[in-house]
Structure formats: structure tokens, C-alpha cells
Amino acid sequence: MGSNINPDPFTTRPEIEGTFGVVASTHWIATAVGMAILEKGGNAFDAGVATAFTLQVVEPHLNGPGGDVPIIVHDVKRGRTEVICGQGPAPARATIAHYRSEGLDMVPGTGLLAACVPGTFESWMMLLRDYGTMRVRDVLEPAISYARDGYPLVERACATIQTVEQLFRKHWPTSAAVYLPNGEVPRPGTLFTNKTLAATYARILSEAESGAGGRDAEIGRARKAWSQGFVAEAIDKFCRSQEVMDVSGSPHRGVLSADDMARWQPTVEAPLTYDYGRYTVCKAGVWSQGPVTLQQLALLKGFALDGLDPTGPEFIHLQIECAKLAFADREKFYGDPKFNEIPIATLLSDTYNDERRKLITDKASLDFIPGSIEGFGGVVKLRRAEGQREAVGALGAGEPTVGRFGEVRGDTVHFDIIDRDGNMVSSTPSGGWLQSSPIIPELGFCLGSRAQMFWLEEGHPAALAPGKRPRTTLSPTMALRDGEPYLAWGSPGGDQQDQWITQFFLRHVHCNLNLQEAIDAPAWHSEHFPISFWPRTARPGVLVVENRVPKATIENLRERGHIVEVGPDWSEGRLTAASRVGPRRRAAANPRGMQGYAAGR
């Protein structure tokens, strides 16, 4: 009998492996740009900046210059892992009283009132200056070229434009001028351009190179052009002069100003970490939802997961029940630690999680049960969605993430990069989607809508306040193994991000799946807790699974009390991942749905 020389199970694509470097992103053009930077001698951080600017161009329905970004980096020279917070804060005039005076009980999911200070440009320039090696021209030219000369528009971008076509025609003519060329929704594959955006970045580059000095001086002038120059002036003018229709059904002026932009800079901080066996998992702070992954692990470590079937009912049930508890704590406790003391040490402690774990039984919980820590947390008013969640894409509301059957109406991007020296970067840029607010005509891009994550309830840790960061869903991840930097991974997907991120990690660690196998495996998400976006509703007990989950598993989950909804075969999760072990560099990327063009190198 002959031996099987290739016993590995089927995957949708191979796990990429080499020694030079790897780039995994949500668009093949951005991946190619990142690899080109590595091949030109740039490091992972240079490649990350170029990749990010390119993603703004080629995936405008998923991110844009007006958005926000968390970045996790491991710099081998510094010998440490750090987080760059590119989440801009609420403007100085963004008060609860102002929004209430406009007749609002929630921050609208679209329009100008939802805009925070755009955080992406300053953050990428900080990464380039403090960690990178290249000049502004090197990292901006690819994005300028694609915006000026064109790139093939993917089907999902066209579908998103079609969803908001009437909004553009009736209320947002500046967006119609860009995204309805010749007055029509572009067809998939159209060679699409945004020449105004190209001109904006070309002008920033020109101003960066207009004076004396080296690389740092150029980066400083680029940042000044953005936050204190013509970009900030155009944003200020637009917010003051335009009344923009939003999802509330009424037009509103913005409150973001040039002064807000001039006062803000990204910050660098240590990651929050949790030790899970031989792994140390690193996330951004409680100004993001990232710690819910750490809380899930703190609960899950009390269960014997080794050897469980990753598509079996016990594996899925335990992960989902732990997620319900962790996300309930997110709603009650998380917020900007500059404004409120957040009891994160308690939330990650063994004592706290040993008690919380006792709430998990063999049956699905249909209750929303945040923990209790004396002196901390706010009151969460649970808004229940009736039946399936209604689509709000026609008004562009919310971070359009995942619908009942995995339909994606827009989303976010993600990339992971590791270079030959072992430098690592993981980032989830988002916001400023084409459907979030109207195009600023002088700039060719729109503002973000992250302020919709604030509560208009005094006393809550996530309550709106001037200068405060909204609790973003954006959640890149890194992990050390045996004390050595090992893995970078993440996913688009709003509230689903830290569910899919956790599932991937468990499959890799406990089920011995490689990066691509762990991404390809059937996935799921819970809608038990309030979504972070307008209209902030919950569907208690609802568990949405891919049709590839075995039927016997689905029946068992229903017997346990889960309200299981079954989506298409490849409808959950849009992960990318990269790892380093010695000289080896590995990467994998998602094959699903709108991200079917994700590419790993």
C-alpha cells in the first residue's frame, strides 16, 4: 500500500510560508503594495502605512481617510509590543445637551453629527516617523496612483453604492458626483477613479517636500497640512456650512472643527494582555472592545477544550456562552479610561471570572447578565430587536457589518504584516465609509461616524463627552508564544470581530489547525447583546452559524436552547493572520463573501 505524501486536509488556499516577509490584507492590490514596499527594502511598518493608504482607495465602502484606526506593533529594536491609538475623540462641541436639543436620544449612525476627529492620517504618519524607514512619497505614491489612474471596482463596492444611490441623489449630491459617474451606479470591474482624493494626497505630498530637512521634517509638514492646514480648513467649512440629512430623518450641521483636529494627536500605550497557557494575548485598551477577547479567554480557560471538535456543539456552546458574559461586561463597564476609571484588572482576574463561569451551564442563557463590581459601571437599557434586524443600509446607517445571513453592506478592512527581521504590525482601519456621510468636495473623502457608539446617558462609562474616545469595535490582535512574538491576526465585522478572533485562536491553539485551516473552518456569531451601532438593539439567544456547521451540531445547539439561524456556507468571519517562528514567516487570508479577494503573501 502506498503512503499518502500529502495528508493535510483541504484548504481554500495554501498557508503561505517563506523567510522574506508576509502581507495578508483584505484586498489583493493592497497586499501587492505592501509586498512591494518590503521588496524595496522597507520594513513592516513602512509596508503597513502604504498598505493602509491603498486600502482607503481600493475599498472606499470599507474605510476612508476620515475614519479611525487602532494599530498593534512589535518592534524588534525596541523589544516590545505597543498600541497606537488612532481613535479620534468627540469634538469640543459634542455634548449630550447639544444632541438632546436636536431632539435625539441616540447619536445618528450617519451624517455630520456622528463625526469624531479623523484619526487615520496622523496615526500612519506617526507610525512612519517613529517605526518606519521610508519617506512620505514612498508610502503615498501607490494610493495616489490608484486613485488618479483607476482600479477595478469590486462587486461589493458597487452593491454598497447601489444601496445608498437614492440617498446620494436626493440628499448627498457631492457623493453622487464621485460615486455615480455619468449619473449611474458603476458596474463591477469598472476602472474607478477618485481624482479629487488623488489631488488631496498629492498636495499633502507636495507640501511635505516643500521645505528643508530630512524625513522627519517631511512627515511633520505632511501632518501639518492635514491637521492644521488645508484639509482641516475644508472639513471645518463643510461642517459649519452644510445641513446634512442623516438616519434620524432630519438634516443636521456638524460640530467637528479645525481646532478639534489641531489639538489631537495619536498616542502610544502598552497593550492589555492576558496569559493563556503558553500564549500572551495582546489587545488595545478599554477604549476599544478588544478586551472582550481577553475576558472570553479568562472564562474559557476553566474548560477542557483540547481535543474538542471545532465544529461540535460543546466547542461552539462554550465559546458563545463565554462571549455573552464578556460582551455584557463590555456594555456595562467599557469606556475611555481618560474619563472614567475602568476596573479592567478585576474584569480579567481569576476571582471575578471564577464566579462568572458558574453562570455557564449546558443550556443557552437567554438573559443579559453583566457582572457587578461595586462603584463601577453604568446602567444598560436593553433594546430588543423584533424578529430579524432590519436593514438600514438605504440611509447608510451604522457600520454596515453582517446581516442575518451574512450579507455584508459595507464593513472594515484589516491587515497583518511581518518582515524578515521579525517586525510585526496588525491593524483594523475603518470608518469614513462612502456611505457614512457626504463627500467633502474639496477633498474627495467623507467623515466617519464613530460617535454613534456613544450613549446619550449621563453617568455611563461610554457616555458622550467632548474630547472623549468612543468605544470602538476595531480590534487587531497579537500574541506571544513562550514569551516570543508569534501571531498577528484580526477581522473586519463590528461586534463580530472579537467573536471570530477568539474562535480562530481557539481552533489554532486547541485544535491544532494551521492559520489557513483555522480561517477556513466553519464559523458563527451571537447577536445576544446590543450592537454597537445605530439602532443599538439586541436579539437575545440568537446564534447565527454557517451552513457548513454539521446538522447534528445545529440540532444539539437548538436542544440546548440556542435560537439558531443558519446562513450560507461561507458567510461568517473575514480573518487574516500572520505568524513568525524563527526565520519562518507564515500568512493566511479569508476566502469568504465580499472578502473573497483577500490575499496572503
C-alpha positions, -999 to 999 in steps of 0.1 A, spaced: 0 0 0 14 34 -10 17 61 16 -1 95 14 26 121 8 2 150 13 -21 141 42 -30 177 50 -68 185 49 -82 206 21 -80 244 25 -93 271 1 -57 282 -4 -23 272 9 -9 287 41 18 310 26 53 303 40 87 318 35 115 337 51 114 372 35 82 386 48 44 382 46 15 406 40 -21 395 45 -49 420 38 -85 423 27 -76 434 -9 -52 419 -34 -39 453 -46 -31 465 -11 -13 432 -4 7 437 -35 16 472 -25 27 460 9 49 433 -5 64 458 -30 75 480 -1 92 451 16 109 442 -16 122 478 -19 138 475 15 111 489 37 102 473 70 68 460 82 58 495 94 66 512 61 46 484 43 17 489 68 15 526 60 15 521 22 -10 492 26 -33 513 47 -34 543 23 -40 519 -6 -69 503 12 -85 537 16 -86 540 -22 -95 505 -33 -120 497 -6 -139 530 -1 -170 512 11 -150 498 40 -127 526 51 -115 560 43 -92 589 52 -119 603 75 -120 572 97 -101 558 126 -76 531 134 -60 510 162 -26 496 154 -6 470 173 31 468 166 60 447 177 93 465 170 124 442 174 147 472 181 125 483 210 119 448 220 83 454 230 47 453 217 29 487 217 -5 500 207 -10 532 187 -44 547 194 -57 563 162 -92 566 175 -101 603 173 -122 618 201 -155 636 201 -154 673 191 -154 701 217 -190 710 209 -202 673 210 -222 674 243 -252 654 254 -271 686 258 -265 696 222 -277 663 208 -307 663 231 -315 698 219 -316 684 184 -344 660 195 -321 630 195 -319 601 220 -291 584 201 -263 597 180 -273 592 144 -255 565 125 -247 587 95 -242 623 87 -221 650 103 -232 647 140 -216 612 141 -181 625 131 -152 623 155 -117 637 148 -103 617 119 -75 596 133 -60 577 104 -36 601 87 -19 613 119 -16 577 131 0 564 99 24 594 98 34 587 135 40 550 126 61 560 96 82 586 116 88 566 148 89 530 135 94 532 97 124 540 75 109 554 42 97 588 32 62 602 27 64 598 -11 73 561 -9 41 553 11 17 577 -6 25 573 -42 8 539 -47 -25 553 -33 -22 584 -54 -16 564 -85 -46 541 -80 -69 570 -71 -58 590 -101 -54 562 -127 -81 538 -115 -85 504 -101 -112 477 -108 -142 482 -85 -152 451 -67 -188 438 -67 -195 446 -31 -184 483 -35 -209 486 -64 -236 469 -43 -230 494 -15 -232 523 -38 -265 510 -52 -279 507 -17 -273 544 -10 -280 556 -45 -312 574 -37 -297 590 -6 -269 603 -28 -292 616 -55 -317 633 -31 -296 645 -2 -258 640 -8 -250 654 -42 -213 657 -35 -212 619 -30 -232 613 -62 -206 634 -81 -179 609 -71 -197 575 -68 -223 578 -96 -201 586 -126 -221 596 -156 -251 595 -133 -251 557 -129 -241 531 -103 -208 517 -116 -207 481 -126 -183 456 -111 -149 457 -127 -153 494 -137 -119 511 -137 -128 536 -110 -110 568 -101 -113 594 -74 -92 622 -88 -100 647 -61 -87 623 -34 -56 618 -55 -52 656 -57 -56 658 -19 -28 634 -12 -7 648 -40 -10 683 -24 -1 669 10 30 652 -6 39 685 -23 37 704 10 57 677 28 85 681 3 84 719 1 110 727 28 144 717 40 152 689 64 151 652 62 125 625 66 111 637 100 107 673 87 88 660 57 65 639 79 59 669 101 49 691 72 25 664 59 9 662 94 6 700 95 -11 701 61 -37 676 74 -45 687 109 -36 724 107 -37 732 70 -60 729 40 -75 695 50 -87 708 84 -99 740 69 -121 722 43 -136 699 70 -143 729 93 -160 748 65 -181 718 54 -193 711 90 -202 747 96 -219 754 63 -238 722 54 -270 708 69 -268 671 61 -296 645 61 -289 616 84 -306 584 95 -327 603 121 -347 617 91 -337 653 97 -307 673 85 -281 685 109 -249 705 109 -217 690 122 -198 700 153 -163 690 142 -139 719 138 -104 727 126 -95 734 163 -105 699 172 -82 685 146 -53 707 155 -55 698 192 -54 660 187 -26 636 182 -25 598 184 -10 582 215 12 552 221 4 529 250 11 494 263 -13 467 253 -37 450 277 -26 414 279 -38 380 292 -18 349 297 -35 318 283 -13 288 287 19 294 267 4 324 250 2 361 260 -26 377 240 -23 415 234 -52 439 227 -59 476 227 -73 491 259 -109 495 271 -115 525 248 -120 496 223 -139 464 226 -107 444 223 -105 432 260 -136 411 254 -113 386 237 -92 386 269 -123 382 290 -135 353 269 -102 336 274 -103 342 311 -136 324 312 -127 296 287 -95 286 305 -117 269 331 -129 244 305 -111 214 289 -110 225 252 -81 203 240 -94 177 215 -129 191 211 -143 191 176 -141 227 164 -175 223 147 -190 203 176 -218 216 199 -197 217 231 -169 238 215 -195 263 200 -217 264 231 -188 272 255 -174 299 233 -208 316 228 -217 314 264 -184 330 274 -189 356 247 -223 365 261 -208 373 296 -178 392 282 -199 413 259 -224 421 287 -194 434 307 -184 455 276 -217 472 276 -217 480 313 -180 488 320 -160 498 290 -152 534 281 -124 559 277 -101 554 307 -91 591 305 -127 600 317 -136 570 339 -118 545 359 -124 511 343 -120 480 365 -101 461 339 -78 443 363 -109 430 381 -126 420 348 -96 399 339 -89 385 373 -93 348 382 -115 356 412 -140 375 391 -141 350 362 -143 320 385 -176 335 397 -188 345 363 -180 310 349 -205 295 374 -233 311 353 -224 288 323 -244 256 321 -252 231 294 -281 253 284 -280 285 264 -286 316 285 -313 339 272 -306 366 298 -283 396 295 -261 393 326 -233 419 331 -212 415 362 -213 435 393 -183 455 406 -191 479 434 -186 515 424 -182 508 387 -203 505 355 -234 521 341 -270 511 336 -276 494 302 -311 497 288 -315 467 266 -334 474 233 -347 443 218 -349 439 180 -382 423 169 -375 394 145 -345 397 123 -326 430 123 -339 454 97 -315 466 70 -307 503 74 -283 505 45 -306 527 24 -296 555 48 -261 543 52 -266 538 89 -242 522 112 -210 503 105 -227 480 80 -214 447 92 -231 414 90 -268 408 83 -289 378 94 -275 356 67 -240 371 65 -249 397 39 -224 425 42 -235 460 34 -201 475 39 -176 469 67 -140 475 76 -105 463 65 -77 445 82 -41 436 75 -12 417 92 24 422 82 57 406 93 90 414 78 122 393 76 136 410 108 105 399 127 88 433 130 50 429 132 20 451 126 -17 443 129 -43 469 122 -80 473 116 -86 507 98 -123 516 95 -148 545 93 -152 572 67 -170 547 45 -186 562 14 -220 556 30 -212 573 63 -215 610 53 -213 632 22 -181 637 3 -163 669 12 -160 683 -24 -126 699 -20 -110 667 -5 -127 637 -22 -135 619 10 -161 619 38 -160 620 75 -165 590 98 -194 581 121 -178 565 151 -196 589 175 -227 567 171 -211 544 197 -216 569 225 -245 567 248 -265 599 254 -270 588 290 -252 607 318 -231 586 341 -224 557 317 -187 550 311 -194 552 273 -215 584 276 -207 612 251 -184 640 263 -161 665 244 -126 651 239 -137 615 248 -129 585 226 -159 563 216 -157 527 225 -147 514 191 -153 478 178 -120 479 159 -98 451 174 -64 440 160 -46 413 180 -12 399 186 1 370 207 34 360 221 42 323 225 66 312 252 75 349 255 84 354 219 63 374 194 44 349 174 10 357 159 -9 387 144 -45 384 134 -79 401 131 -111 406 112 -135 432 100 -170 428 113 -181 452 140 -194 434 171 -184 401 155 -147 409 154 -139 396 188 -161 366 184 -143 355 152 -109 365 166 -115 343 196 -128 314 175 -97 315 153 -74 315 182 -91 285 199 -91 265 167 -54 272 163 -44 265 199 -67 237 210 -75 220 177 -40 223 161 -53 239 129 -28 259 109 -36 296 101 -55 288 69 -73 259 83 -84 280 113 -97 307 90 -114 283 66 -132 264 94 -170 269 98 -177 300 120 -206 317 138 -216 347 158 -240 357 186 -265 386 185 -273 382 221 -261 417 232 -266 452 219 -249 460 186 -225 489 189 -242 508 161 -274 526 154 -301 514 164 -282 495 192 -306 467 195 -301 431 207 -315 397 197 -312 376 229 -303 340 224 -298 343 186 -268 323 173 -261 326 135 -240 298 121 -227 289 86 -245 261 68 -212 242 69 -217 236 106 -228 199 108 -266 195 111 -262 173 142 -243 202 158 -271 226 149 -298 203 163 -278 199 196 -274 236 199 -311 241 195 -318 214 221 -296 234 244 -318 265 239 -299 285 213 -321 302 187 -300 291 158 -302 308 124 -284 292 95 -266 313 69 -249 304 37 -218 281 36 -192 309 36 -209 338 54 -190 342 88 -157 358 95 -132 377 73 -100 370 91 -64 374 80 -34 362 100 4 361 100 30 343 122 67 341 129 87 312 142 124 315 139 131 326 103 98 313 90 70 337 81 35 324 75 3 340 64 -33 332 56 -64 350 44 -101 347 42 -120 332 13 -155 343 23 -181 365 6 -172 401 0 -137 394 11 -132 366 -14 -104 387 -29 -84 387 3 -48 377 -3 -19 365 18 17 365 7 
